[in-house]
C-alpha cells in the first residue's frame, strides 16, 4: 500500500468512527482540520470532503454578546434543555486569543460543567488566533464534522468583539444576540450593525432584582428593532427575556427558532442563505490562500515588504502598491 492509499484508509477509518458517534474520533478530526502544519493539509481536505455529503441537516445557530452577558450560562441551560428533549447539541466556542502569545483560556468546559458531561452534547473550544473578528478559520469545517457525527443543533458561540458577529452570521442559519438588562445605556452602547444582524435578541438575567430592568430593556430593544429593515421577508427580529438560572424563557427561545426556520423554509430564504454561505466560504478560502501565497513565496514576500515600507513612509499609495504586488504574483504564476 503506497503513502496516498494508506492516508486515504486512515481518513476513511476516522470518518467511519466519528459517524458512529466516537467522540474521541470527532475530537481528533477537529484537531486535524485545525492544524496549521502544511503536512496535515491534504489529510484535512480529504476528511472535509468525506464529511460534506453527511452534513447540512443540522440547525446552525450563532450566539454573540459582550463579555459578562451570560453566554456560557445561557448555552448550558439551552443546551441541556435541548438534550433533554432528544436533540444532540454541539457547541463550538471560539475563545479570544492573545495576539502576542497566541494563548487562549479555553475555559468553556469548566463554565459548562453539566453540559460538558452530557452524553448528547459535545463542546469544542477553539482558539480564535489572529483570524479577523476572533472566529476560528476552521469553524465551518468543524460544523461539517459535528453534523456528520450526528449532532442536529450546532451552537457557535463568538467572542462578541470586533467583527466576529459578521463572520459568524455568514456561516449560521440564525443569529442570536444576547444582551444584559442594562436599559438605555446598554442600548446606546451596542452597535447598530450587530442589531441589524440579529434574528432574535435575548435579554439575559431576567430574574430577581434585575427583572424590572430586563422588561424595560426588552421594550427598548423591541422599539429599536421595529425601526430597522427586516433581514428576511415575513420575519421581524423578536425580543425574548430569559433567566438561564431559573430556566425561564428557554422553551420560548426554541419556539422562536422553530418559527424562524419554518418561515424561511416556506419563503425559500433558508436554502438561498445556505447557498450564499457556501459561496462566502469559497471566497474566504480564496482570500486566505492568496494572503498565504504572498507571505510564503520568498520573492513575493520580499516585494511585499518593500511595498509596505513605501506605503508606511507615504511615498506610495496603497492602491498602487496592491496592484504592483498582484502583478508580481500574476507574473510568478
Secondary structure, DSSP 8 states (H G I E B T S, - for coil): --HHHHHHHHHHHHHHHHHTT-HHHHHHHHHHHH---HHHHHHHHHHHHHHHTT-S-SEEEEEE--TTS-HHHHHHHHHHHHHTTT--EEEEEEE-B-TTT--B---HHHH-HHHHT-TTEEEEEEE-TTSGGG--TTHHHHHHHHHHTT-SEEEEE---STTHHHHHHTT-SEEEEEE-S-HHHHHHHS-HHHHHH-SEEEE---SGGGHHHHHHHHHHHHHHHHTS--SBTTB--EEEE-BTTTTBTHHHHHHHHHHHHHHHHHHTHHHHHHHHHHHHHHHHHHHHHHHHHHHHSHHHHHHHHHHHHHHHHTSS-HHHHHHHHHHHHHHH-
